[in-house]
């Protein structure tokens, strides 16, 4: 069984990672298909 205490900082890190991934994906998306005027 896993008896380790809740890892909050890690959760926060994962949340930040997801946020960063979203931003990167958005930038990547814009780079791939730029919005046409």
PDB file of N, CA, C and O in Angstrom, chain B, residues numbered from 101:
ATOM      1  N   UNK B 101       0.834  -1.205   0.000  1.00  0.00           N
ATOM      2  CA  UNK B 101       0.000   0.000   0.000  1.00  0.00           C
ATOM      3  C   UNK B 101       0.873   1.261   0.000  1.00  0.00           C
ATOM      4  O   UNK B 101       2.042   1.226   0.383  1.00  0.00           O
ATOM      5  N   UNK B 102       0.284   2.354  -0.432  1.00  0.00           N
ATOM      6  CA  UNK B 102       1.022   3.620  -0.478  1.00  0.00           C
ATOM      7  C   UNK B 102       0.685   4.443   0.759  1.00  0.00           C
ATOM      8  O   UNK B 102      -0.452   4.877   0.944  1.00  0.00           O
ATOM      9  N   UNK B 103       1.700   4.648   1.605  1.00  0.00           N
ATOM     10  CA  UNK B 103       1.468   5.386   2.847  1.00  0.00           C
ATOM     11  C   UNK B 103       2.090   6.770   2.803  1.00  0.00           C
ATOM     12  O   UNK B 103       2.332   7.373   3.848  1.00  0.00           O
ATOM     13  N   UNK B 104       2.352   7.277   1.614  1.00  0.00           N
ATOM     14  CA  UNK B 104       2.997   8.585   1.511  1.00  0.00           C
ATOM     15  C   UNK B 104       1.956   9.688   1.735  1.00  0.00           C
ATOM     16  O   UNK B 104       0.800   9.544   1.336  1.00  0.00           O
ATOM     17  N   UNK B 105       2.365  10.773   2.367  1.00  0.00           N
ATOM     18  CA  UNK B 105       1.457  11.897   2.618  1.00  0.00           C
ATOM     19  C   UNK B 105       1.118  12.606   1.311  1.00  0.00           C
ATOM     20  O   UNK B 105       1.849  12.473   0.329  1.00  0.00           O
ATOM     21  N   UNK B 106       0.029  13.351   1.288  1.00  0.00           N
ATOM     22  CA  UNK B 106      -0.366  14.096   0.080  1.00  0.00           C
ATOM     23  C   UNK B 106       0.740  15.050  -0.361  1.00  0.00           C
ATOM     24  O   UNK B 106       1.310  15.785   0.446  1.00  0.00           O
ATOM     25  N   UNK B 107       1.025  15.021  -1.645  1.00  0.00           N
ATOM     26  CA  UNK B 107       2.114  15.881  -2.153  1.00  0.00           C
ATOM     27  C   UNK B 107       1.494  17.108  -2.815  1.00  0.00           C
ATOM     28  O   UNK B 107       1.159  17.085  -4.000  1.00  0.00           O
ATOM     29  N   UNK B 108       1.347  18.167  -2.044  1.00  0.00           N
ATOM     30  CA  UNK B 108       0.702  19.365  -2.592  1.00  0.00           C
ATOM     31  C   UNK B 108       1.595  20.118  -3.568  1.00  0.00           C
ATOM     32  O   UNK B 108       1.135  20.495  -4.645  1.00  0.00           O
ATOM     33  N   UNK B 109       2.866  20.349  -3.218  1.00  0.00           N
ATOM     34  CA  UNK B 109       3.752  21.077  -4.135  1.00  0.00           C
ATOM     35  C   UNK B 109       3.805  20.403  -5.505  1.00  0.00           C
ATOM     36  O   UNK B 109       3.835  21.073  -6.538  1.00  0.00           O
ATOM     37  N   UNK B 110       3.817  19.066  -5.499  1.00  0.00           N
ATOM     38  CA  UNK B 110       3.864  18.331  -6.761  1.00  0.00           C
ATOM     39  C   UNK B 110       2.590  18.595  -7.562  1.00  0.00           C
ATOM     40  O   UNK B 110       2.632  18.803  -8.775  1.00  0.00           O
ATOM     41  N   UNK B 111       1.453  18.581  -6.856  1.00  0.00           N
ATOM     42  CA  UNK B 111       0.186  18.872  -7.524  1.00  0.00           C
ATOM     43  C   UNK B 111       0.255  20.240  -8.183  1.00  0.00           C
ATOM     44  O   UNK B 111      -0.166  20.427  -9.325  1.00  0.00           O
ATOM     45  N   UNK B 112       0.804  21.202  -7.423  1.00  0.00           N
ATOM     46  CA  UNK B 112       0.915  22.562  -7.952  1.00  0.00           C
ATOM     47  C   UNK B 112       1.811  22.555  -9.184  1.00  0.00           C
ATOM     48  O   UNK B 112       1.539  23.238 -10.172  1.00  0.00           O
ATOM     49  N   UNK B 113       2.892  21.765  -9.107  1.00  0.00           N
ATOM     50  CA  UNK B 113       3.821  21.705 -10.238  1.00  0.00           C
ATOM     51  C   UNK B 113       3.110  21.167 -11.470  1.00  0.00           C
ATOM     52  O   UNK B 113       3.284  21.667 -12.581  1.00  0.00           O
ATOM     53  N   UNK B 114       2.297  20.124 -11.242  1.00  0.00           N
ATOM     54  CA  UNK B 114       1.570  19.534 -12.368  1.00  0.00           C
ATOM     55  C   UNK B 114       0.573  20.538 -12.950  1.00  0.00           C
ATOM     56  O   UNK B 114       0.384  20.616 -14.164  1.00  0.00           O
ATOM     57  N   UNK B 115      -0.055  21.298 -12.061  1.00  0.00           N
ATOM     58  CA  UNK B 115      -1.011  22.305 -12.518  1.00  0.00           C
ATOM     59  C   UNK B 115      -0.290  23.348 -13.369  1.00  0.00           C
ATOM     60  O   UNK B 115      -0.778  23.754 -14.423  1.00  0.00           O
ATOM     61  N   UNK B 116       0.889  23.775 -12.888  1.00  0.00           N
ATOM     62  CA  UNK B 116       1.665  24.756 -13.644  1.00  0.00           C
ATOM     63  C   UNK B 116       2.080  24.163 -14.983  1.00  0.00           C
ATOM     64  O   UNK B 116       2.063  24.848 -16.006  1.00  0.00           O
ATOM     65  N   UNK B 117       2.451  22.895 -14.971  1.00  0.00           N
ATOM     66  CA  UNK B 117       2.882  22.231 -16.199  1.00  0.00           C
ATOM     67  C   UNK B 117       1.742  22.217 -17.213  1.00  0.00           C
ATOM     68  O   UNK B 117       1.943  22.503 -18.393  1.00  0.00           O
ATOM     69  N   UNK B 118       0.549  21.882 -16.739  1.00  0.00           N
ATOM     70  CA  UNK B 118      -0.615  21.846 -17.622  1.00  0.00           C
ATOM     71  C   UNK B 118      -0.866  23.237 -18.200  1.00  0.00           C
ATOM     72  O   UNK B 118      -1.153  23.386 -19.388  1.00  0.00           O
ATOM     73  N   UNK B 119      -0.752  24.257 -17.336  1.00  0.00           N
ATOM     74  CA  UNK B 119      -0.940  25.637 -17.775  1.00  0.00           C
ATOM     75  C   UNK B 119       0.060  25.979 -18.866  1.00  0.00           C
ATOM     76  O   UNK B 119      -0.298  26.522 -19.912  1.00  0.00           O
ATOM     77  N   UNK B 120       1.320  25.650 -18.604  1.00  0.00           N
ATOM     78  CA  UNK B 120       2.381  25.946 -19.559  1.00  0.00           C
ATOM     79  C   UNK B 120       2.111  25.215 -20.868  1.00  0.00           C
ATOM     80  O   UNK B 120       2.277  25.778 -21.951  1.00  0.00           O
ATOM     81  N   UNK B 121       1.696  23.961 -20.759  1.00  0.00           N
ATOM     82  CA  UNK B 121       1.412  23.163 -21.949  1.00  0.00           C
ATOM     83  C   UNK B 121       0.323  23.837 -22.779  1.00  0.00           C
ATOM     84  O   UNK B 121       0.408  23.896 -24.006  1.00  0.00           O
ATOM     85  N   UNK B 122      -0.695  24.341 -22.097  1.00  0.00           N
ATOM     86  CA  UNK B 122      -1.798  25.022 -22.784  1.00  0.00           C
ATOM     87  C   UNK B 122      -1.259  26.232 -23.556  1.00  0.00           C
ATOM     88  O   UNK B 122      -1.584  26.431 -24.726  1.00  0.00           O
ATOM     89  N   UNK B 123      -0.438  27.027 -22.884  1.00  0.00           N
ATOM     90  CA  UNK B 123       0.108  28.237 -23.503  1.00  0.00           C
ATOM     91  C   UNK B 123       0.971  27.864 -24.709  1.00  0.00           C
ATOM     92  O   UNK B 123       0.855  28.458 -25.781  1.00  0.00           O
ATOM     93  N   UNK B 124       1.834  26.872 -24.511  1.00  0.00           N
ATOM     94  CA  UNK B 124       2.722  26.449 -25.601  1.00  0.00           C
ATOM     95  C   UNK B 124       1.907  25.942 -26.779  1.00  0.00           C
ATOM     96  O   UNK B 124       2.188  26.270 -27.931  1.00  0.00           O
ATOM     97  N   UNK B 125       0.893  25.139 -26.478  1.00  0.00           N
ATOM     98  CA  UNK B 125       0.057  24.590 -27.544  1.00  0.00           C
ATOM     99  C   UNK B 125      -0.630  25.721 -28.303  1.00  0.00           C
ATOM    100  O   UNK B 125      -0.741  25.686 -29.529  1.00  0.00           O
ATOM    101  N   UNK B 126      -1.087  26.724 -27.555  1.00  0.00           N
ATOM    102  CA  UNK B 126      -1.775  27.847 -28.199  1.00  0.00           C
ATOM    103  C   UNK B 126      -0.802  28.575 -29.133  1.00  0.00           C
ATOM    104  O   UNK B 126      -1.131  28.878 -30.280  1.00  0.00           O
ATOM    105  N   UNK B 127       0.402  28.847 -28.619  1.00  0.00           N
ATOM    106  CA  UNK B 127       1.399  29.543 -29.444  1.00  0.00           C
ATOM    107  C   UNK B 127       1.728  28.705 -30.671  1.00  0.00           C
ATOM    108  O   UNK B 127       1.834  29.218 -31.785  1.00  0.00           O
ATOM    109  N   UNK B 128       1.888  27.406 -30.442  1.00  0.00           N
ATOM    110  CA  UNK B 128       2.206  26.494 -31.534  1.00  0.00           C
ATOM    111  C   UNK B 128       1.092  26.528 -32.578  1.00  0.00           C
ATOM    112  O   UNK B 128       1.351  26.580 -33.780  1.00  0.00           O
ATOM    113  N   UNK B 129      -0.146  26.496 -32.098  1.00  0.00           N
ATOM    114  CA  UNK B 129      -1.318  26.515 -32.961  1.00  0.00           C
ATOM    115  C   UNK B 129      -1.301  27.778 -33.821  1.00  0.00           C
ATOM    116  O   UNK B 129      -1.534  27.728 -35.028  1.00  0.00           O
ATOM    117  N   UNK B 130      -1.024  28.899 -33.182  1.00  0.00           N
ATOM    118  CA  UNK B 130      -1.016  30.178 -33.901  1.00  0.00           C
ATOM    119  C   UNK B 130       0.095  30.178 -34.943  1.00  0.00           C
ATOM    120  O   UNK B 130      -0.061  30.716 -36.039  1.00  0.00           O
ATOM    121  N   UNK B 131       1.227  29.562 -34.580  1.00  0.00           N
ATOM    122  CA  UNK B 131       2.356  29.530 -35.509  1.00  0.00           C
ATOM    123  C   UNK B 131       2.030  28.658 -36.719  1.00  0.00           C
ATOM    124  O   UNK B 131       2.384  28.995 -37.849  1.00  0.00           O
ATOM    125  N   UNK B 132       1.355  27.539 -36.475  1.00  0.00           N
ATOM    126  CA  UNK B 132       1.063  26.593 -37.558  1.00  0.00           C
ATOM    127  C   UNK B 132       0.029  27.187 -38.513  1.00  0.00           C
ATOM    128  O   UNK B 132       0.243  27.241 -39.724  1.00  0.00           O
ATOM    129  N   UNK B 133      -1.078  27.624 -37.956  1.00  0.00           N
ATOM    130  CA  UNK B 133      -2.119  28.200 -38.817  1.00  0.00           C
ATOM    131  C   UNK B 133      -2.460  29.605 -38.343  1.00  0.00           C
ATOM    132  O   UNK B 133      -3.382  29.783 -37.547  1.00  0.00           O
ATOM    133  N   UNK B 134      -1.732  30.597 -38.820  1.00  0.00           N
ATOM    134  CA  UNK B 134      -1.983  31.985 -38.412  1.00  0.00           C
ATOM    135  C   UNK B 134      -3.378  32.427 -38.825  1.00  0.00           C
ATOM    136  O   UNK B 134      -3.894  32.026 -39.868  1.00  0.00           O
ATOM    137  N   UNK B 135      -3.970  33.258 -37.988  1.00  0.00           N
ATOM    138  CA  UNK B 135      -5.319  33.748 -38.308  1.00  0.00           C
ATOM    139  C   UNK B 135      -5.270  34.622 -39.559  1.00  0.00           C
ATOM    140  O   UNK B 135      -4.470  35.553 -39.654  1.00  0.00           O
ATOM    141  N   UNK B 136      -6.119  34.310 -40.490  1.00  0.00           N
ATOM    142  CA  UNK B 136      -6.166  35.141 -41.692  1.00  0.00           C
ATOM    143  C   UNK B 136      -7.075  36.335 -41.438  1.00  0.00           C
ATOM    144  O   UNK B 136      -8.151  36.179 -40.861  1.00  0.00           O
ATOM    145  N   UNK B 137      -6.663  37.506 -41.856  1.00  0.00           N
ATOM    146  CA  UNK B 137      -7.437  38.735 -41.619  1.00  0.00           C
ATOM    147  C   UNK B 137      -8.788  38.698 -42.334  1.00  0.00           C
ATOM    148  O   UNK B 137      -9.562  39.651 -42.241  1.00  0.00           O
TER     149      UNK B 137
END
